[in-house]
Amino acid sequence: MEKHPYTNIHPNAKIGEGVVIESFTTIHDNVEIGEGTWIGPNVTIFSGARIGKNCKIFPGAVISAIPQDLKFAGEETTAEIGDNTIIREFVTVNRGTTDRMKTVVGNNCLLMAYVHVGHDCLIGDNCIMANCVNLAGHVVLEDFVVIEGVCGVQQFVKIGQHAFIAAGSNVRKNVPPFVKAAREPLSYVGVNSVGLRRRGYSTDSITLIEEIYRSIYVRGLNLTNAVRVIEQETPQCKEKEIILKFIEESTKGMIRGPLN
């Protein structure tokens, strides 16, 4: 470990090999930091933080502060950050409550400046949140979600894998996998075909996803009938299973379509 003399590191903190800790950073008890991670100046890492390998945490970030939840009673919970994740300036990640006992940010994520991740959020791998995205408590982001700047996500909302949320959006309902969402109120505006191509999805797979969402959002069917049509008319594939499972589990309700 390499640390600046003007740091404050609790003796019980577990710091991996090759970790660099810059000036005026404070690391509390019951903290674990994986090897090769860089902690910039003026960072505060509270009890319960579990930070992976080869992360970068920039000045002003606060990791594992207690939840902003009046029901929180001091229970021992964690805020977990995966490997190779970048946390930019003034990001805040609160630890969990009795709901999930942890807040999780996955591997290979990028949280740009002023992002807030509330208690009990579960963020998958390879997610990007641009500047000033705010996640309320209990939000779930599946893998490869991209949220543009100045977006707010309401508590208990779930955003499906490979979804893309346009800048300035207010996300009040679940956003299904593979889609682009924009407008106010937030609506389906198409399939995230650019993102899917970048991640190796074939043209045939993207076309199939577009057909599924045409049944859900464009053909004028209610959701029950749309699901029936998809089950009967769409060839069996992994993407179909993912979308139908997401719909089945969406107790919060899903975003509206472009024609609603």
C-alpha positions as CSV (number, residue, x, y, z in Angstrom):
1,M,0.0,0.0,0.0
2,E,1.1,3.5,-0.8
3,K,-0.5,6.3,1.2
4,H,0.1,10.0,1.6
5,P,1.1,11.1,5.1
6,Y,-2.0,13.3,5.4
7,T,-4.4,10.4,5.3
8,N,-6.4,8.9,8.2
9,I,-6.7,5.1,7.9
10,H,-8.2,3.0,10.6
11,P,-5.8,0.2,11.7
12,N,-8.4,-2.5,11.2
13,A,-9.1,-1.5,7.5
14,K,-8.0,-4.3,5.1
15,I,-6.0,-2.7,2.3
16,G,-4.8,-4.8,-0.6
17,E,-1.4,-4.9,-2.4
18,G,-0.7,-2.0,-4.6
19,V,-3.4,0.3,-3.3
20,V,-2.6,4.0,-3.6
21,I,-4.3,6.4,-1.1
22,E,-3.9,10.1,-1.7
23,S,-3.9,13.1,0.7
24,F,-6.7,14.0,3.2
25,T,-8.6,10.8,2.6
26,T,-10.3,9.1,5.5
27,I,-10.9,5.3,5.7
28,H,-12.9,4.0,8.6
29,D,-13.0,0.6,10.4
30,N,-14.6,-2.4,8.7
31,V,-13.5,-1.4,5.3
32,E,-11.9,-3.7,2.6
33,I,-10.2,-2.4,-0.5
34,G,-8.9,-4.7,-3.2
35,E,-5.5,-4.7,-4.7
36,G,-4.5,-2.1,-7.3
37,T,-7.2,0.4,-6.4
38,W,-6.5,4.1,-6.5
39,I,-8.2,6.3,-3.9
40,G,-7.9,10.0,-4.8
41,P,-7.6,12.9,-2.3
42,N,-10.4,14.0,-0.1
43,V,-12.3,10.7,-0.3
44,T,-14.3,9.4,2.6
45,I,-14.9,5.6,3.0
46,F,-17.1,4.7,5.9
47,S,-17.6,1.4,7.7
48,G,-19.1,-1.4,5.6
49,A,-17.4,-0.5,2.4
50,R,-16.2,-3.4,0.2
51,I,-14.2,-2.1,-2.7
52,G,-12.9,-4.4,-5.4
53,K,-9.6,-4.6,-7.4
54,N,-8.3,-2.0,-9.8
55,C,-11.0,0.6,-9.0
56,K,-10.5,4.4,-9.3
57,I,-12.2,6.6,-6.8
58,F,-11.9,10.4,-7.5
59,P,-11.8,13.4,-5.1
60,G,-14.9,14.1,-3.0
61,A,-16.5,10.7,-3.3
62,V,-18.3,9.3,-0.2
63,I,-18.7,5.5,0.0
64,S,-20.8,3.6,2.5
65,A,-22.3,6.5,4.4
66,I,-25.4,5.5,6.4
67,P,-28.7,5.4,4.5
68,Q,-30.8,8.5,4.1
69,D,-33.7,6.4,5.5
70,L,-35.5,7.4,8.7
71,K,-36.2,3.7,9.4
72,F,-32.5,2.9,9.5
73,A,-31.6,1.7,13.0
74,G,-27.8,1.3,12.8
75,E,-27.8,-2.3,11.5
76,E,-24.5,-3.5,10.2
77,T,-24.8,-3.4,6.4
78,T,-22.4,-2.9,3.4
79,A,-21.8,-0.9,0.3
80,E,-20.1,-3.2,-2.3
81,I,-18.2,-2.0,-5.3
82,G,-17.0,-4.5,-7.9
83,D,-13.6,-4.7,-9.7
84,N,-12.5,-2.2,-12.3
85,T,-15.2,0.3,-11.5
86,I,-14.6,4.1,-11.8
87,I,-16.2,6.5,-9.4
88,R,-15.8,10.1,-10.3
89,E,-15.9,13.3,-8.3
90,F,-18.5,13.7,-5.5
91,V,-20.3,10.4,-6.1
92,T,-22.2,9.1,-3.0
93,V,-23.0,5.4,-2.5
94,N,-25.0,4.7,0.7
95,R,-24.9,1.4,2.4
96,G,-27.9,-0.9,2.8
97,T,-30.7,-1.3,5.2
98,T,-32.6,-4.4,6.5
99,D,-34.3,-4.7,3.1
100,R,-31.3,-6.1,1.3
101,M,-28.5,-5.5,3.9
102,K,-26.3,-4.2,1.1
103,T,-25.9,-1.7,-1.7
104,V,-24.1,-3.1,-4.8
105,V,-22.3,-1.5,-7.7
106,G,-21.0,-4.2,-10.1
107,N,-17.8,-4.7,-12.1
108,N,-16.6,-2.4,-14.9
109,C,-19.1,0.3,-14.1
110,L,-18.6,4.1,-14.6
111,L,-20.3,6.5,-12.2
112,M,-19.7,10.1,-13.4
113,A,-19.5,13.1,-11.2
114,Y,-22.3,13.8,-8.7
115,V,-24.1,10.4,-9.1
116,H,-26.0,9.3,-6.0
117,V,-26.7,5.6,-5.4
118,G,-29.3,5.2,-2.6
119,H,-29.5,2.4,0.0
120,D,-30.2,-1.1,-1.2
121,C,-29.7,-0.4,-4.8
122,L,-28.4,-3.3,-6.9
123,I,-26.4,-2.2,-10.0
124,G,-25.2,-4.9,-12.4
125,D,-21.9,-5.1,-14.4
126,N,-20.9,-2.7,-17.2
127,C,-23.4,0.0,-16.3
128,I,-22.8,3.7,-17.0
129,M,-24.4,6.6,-15.2
130,A,-23.6,10.1,-16.4
131,N,-23.3,13.2,-14.4
132,C,-26.0,13.9,-11.7
133,V,-27.9,10.7,-12.0
134,N,-29.8,10.0,-8.8
135,L,-31.0,6.6,-7.8
136,A,-33.5,6.4,-4.9
137,G,-33.4,3.4,-2.5
138,H,-34.1,-0.1,-3.7
139,V,-33.5,0.5,-7.4
140,V,-32.2,-2.4,-9.6
141,L,-30.1,-1.9,-12.7
142,E,-29.4,-5.0,-14.7
143,D,-26.1,-5.4,-16.7
144,F,-25.1,-2.9,-19.4
145,V,-27.6,-0.2,-18.5
146,V,-26.7,3.3,-19.7
147,I,-28.4,6.4,-18.0
148,E,-27.6,9.8,-19.4
149,G,-27.1,12.9,-17.3
150,V,-29.5,14.6,-14.8
151,C,-31.9,11.6,-14.5
152,G,-33.8,10.7,-11.4
153,V,-34.9,7.1,-10.7
154,Q,-37.8,6.5,-8.2
155,Q,-37.5,4.0,-5.4
156,F,-38.1,0.3,-6.2
157,V,-37.8,0.8,-10.0
158,K,-36.1,-1.8,-12.1
159,I,-34.3,-1.1,-15.3
160,G,-33.6,-4.1,-17.6
161,Q,-30.4,-5.1,-19.2
162,H,-29.0,-3.1,-22.1
163,A,-31.6,-0.4,-21.6
164,F,-30.8,3.2,-22.5
165,I,-32.3,6.2,-20.6
166,A,-32.2,9.6,-22.3
167,A,-30.9,12.7,-20.5
168,G,-33.1,14.6,-18.1
169,S,-35.6,11.7,-17.7
170,N,-37.7,10.9,-14.6
171,V,-37.9,7.2,-14.3
172,R,-41.1,6.3,-12.3
173,K,-41.9,2.9,-13.7
174,N,-39.9,-0.2,-14.7
175,V,-38.0,0.0,-18.0
176,P,-37.8,-3.3,-19.8
177,P,-34.6,-4.8,-21.3
178,F,-33.0,-3.8,-24.6
179,V,-35.0,-0.6,-25.1
180,K,-34.5,3.2,-25.4
181,A,-36.6,5.3,-23.1
182,A,-37.2,9.1,-23.4
183,R,-39.9,11.9,-23.2
184,E,-42.0,13.0,-20.3
185,P,-43.7,10.9,-19.0
186,L,-41.0,8.4,-19.8
187,S,-41.9,6.3,-22.8
188,Y,-40.6,3.5,-25.0
189,V,-39.0,5.1,-28.1
190,G,-37.4,2.1,-29.7
191,V,-34.9,-0.7,-29.2
192,N,-31.4,0.1,-28.2
193,S,-30.0,-1.2,-31.4
194,V,-26.8,0.8,-31.4
195,G,-25.8,-0.4,-27.9
196,L,-26.7,-4.0,-28.8
197,R,-24.6,-4.0,-32.0
198,R,-21.7,-2.6,-30.0
199,R,-22.0,-5.6,-27.7
200,G,-22.1,-8.2,-30.4
201,Y,-25.8,-8.8,-31.0
202,S,-26.6,-10.0,-34.5
203,T,-29.0,-8.2,-36.9
204,D,-31.4,-11.2,-36.6
205,S,-31.5,-10.9,-32.8
206,I,-32.1,-7.2,-32.9
207,T,-34.9,-7.7,-35.4
208,L,-36.5,-10.3,-33.2
209,I,-36.4,-7.9,-30.2
210,E,-38.0,-5.2,-32.3
211,E,-40.8,-7.6,-33.2
212,I,-41.4,-8.4,-29.6
213,Y,-41.7,-4.7,-28.6
214,R,-43.8,-4.0,-31.6
215,S,-46.4,-6.3,-30.1
216,I,-46.1,-4.7,-26.7
217,Y,-46.0,-1.0,-27.6
218,V,-47.1,-0.4,-31.2
219,R,-49.8,-2.8,-32.2
220,G,-52.4,-1.4,-29.8
221,L,-52.7,-4.6,-27.7
222,N,-53.0,-4.6,-24.0
223,L,-50.1,-6.2,-22.1
224,T,-51.9,-9.5,-21.5
225,N,-52.8,-9.9,-25.2
226,A,-49.3,-8.7,-26.2
227,V,-47.7,-11.4,-24.1
228,R,-50.0,-14.0,-25.5
229,V,-49.1,-13.0,-29.1
230,I,-45.3,-13.1,-28.3
231,E,-45.6,-16.5,-26.7
232,Q,-47.5,-17.9,-29.8
233,E,-45.8,-16.1,-32.7
234,T,-42.2,-15.3,-31.7
235,P,-39.6,-18.0,-32.1
236,Q,-38.1,-19.3,-28.9
237,C,-34.8,-17.5,-28.0
238,K,-33.0,-16.2,-25.0
239,E,-34.1,-12.6,-25.6
240,K,-37.7,-13.6,-25.6
241,E,-37.3,-15.4,-22.3
242,I,-35.6,-12.4,-20.7
243,I,-38.3,-9.9,-21.8
244,L,-41.2,-12.2,-20.7
245,K,-39.6,-12.9,-17.4
246,F,-39.1,-9.1,-16.8
247,I,-42.7,-8.4,-17.6
248,E,-43.9,-11.2,-15.3
249,E,-41.9,-9.8,-12.4
250,S,-42.8,-6.1,-13.0
251,T,-45.1,-5.4,-10.1
252,K,-44.1,-1.7,-10.3
253,G,-45.6,-1.5,-13.8
254,M,-43.8,-0.6,-17.0
255,I,-43.2,2.6,-18.9
256,R,-45.8,3.6,-21.5
257,G,-45.6,3.3,-25.3
258,P,-45.2,6.0,-27.9
259,L,-48.9,6.0,-28.8
260,N,-50.4,6.0,-25.3
